[in-house]
Structures are given as C-alpha cells and as structure tokens.
Amino acid sequence: MSQPISFDEALEAAEQLDADAQAELMAILSRLPERGRERVAAVVAQARREFSAGQCQPMTAAKVVREAGS
C-alpha cells in the first residue's frame, strides 16, 4: 500500500509535469470549489424541504448556540 505524499512532494511533482498536464491539473483543481458549493446547496435544499414540511421549530439565536454547543 502506498503512503500519502506531503504537500511539498505534491507541489514538486506538479512542477515536474509538462505544460499540458499542468493545465489539466489546474482545470481539475478549479472544479473543486464548485463541488463544495453543490454540497452546500444540497444541504440548504434539504433544510428548506424540512422547513416546508413543518419539521423545523422556530428558536432564538441563544437556543441555537446552546444546542450547537451540546
């Protein structure tokens, strides 16, 4: 089984790639934030469905903070 490489090793490996491979790597990395936004949007959509279905109760900010801390 291979061992994970360090960030420095990954950066060094990326610098060793030819220009086309570096461009492809950049395209792949630029898509990562979009995936994160899609995950957040899915969570928000689920929360809205739960709210519309009456599965949520109003609460004060103080109660939200208390429940988040527990």
N, C-alpha and C positions, 0 to 999 in steps of 0.2 A: 504494500500500500504506500502511495506517495505521501510525502509530508507537505503541508501547506508552505508556500513560499512567503517571504516577507514582502512588505510594500516596496522596499528598496529593490529587491530582486525582481519584482514585477515591473517596476519602472525601468530598470536596466534592460529587461527583456523587451519591453515596448520600444525602447530606444534602438534596439538591435533590428527591429522589423524594417522591411523596405517601406517606401512611401505609400504604396497601395495598401499594404497590410496595416500601416498606421492609420490611414484614412478609414479603413473598415473598422478598426478598433474604436476610433473616435465616434463613428456612426452608432456602434453598439452602445458605447458608454452614454451617448447623448439621449438614448431611448430610456435609460434607467429612471430619470426623474418622471417621465410620463407614466411609467408603470406605478410609481408611488402615488401620483395624482389619481390614477384609475382606482387604486386600492382605497384611497380616502373617499373618492366619490361613491364607491360601492358601500362603504360604511355609512356615509351620510344618507344614501338612498334607503338602506335598511332601517336606519333610525327614523326616517320620515314615514316609512311604511308602518313601523311600530307606533309612532305617534298618531297617524291617521286611524289606526285600528284601536286606539284608546288604550294602548299598552303602556303609556307613559303617564306619570303623575307630575303636576307642577310642584316645584320645590324652590326654596330660596337658595341664593348663592351660598350662604353659610352651610345649609344642609348638604349641598353638592360637595363642598370642600370637606365636610366631616365624613361623608360616605366615601369620597375618593381616598381619604387618609386611612380608612379602615380596611 
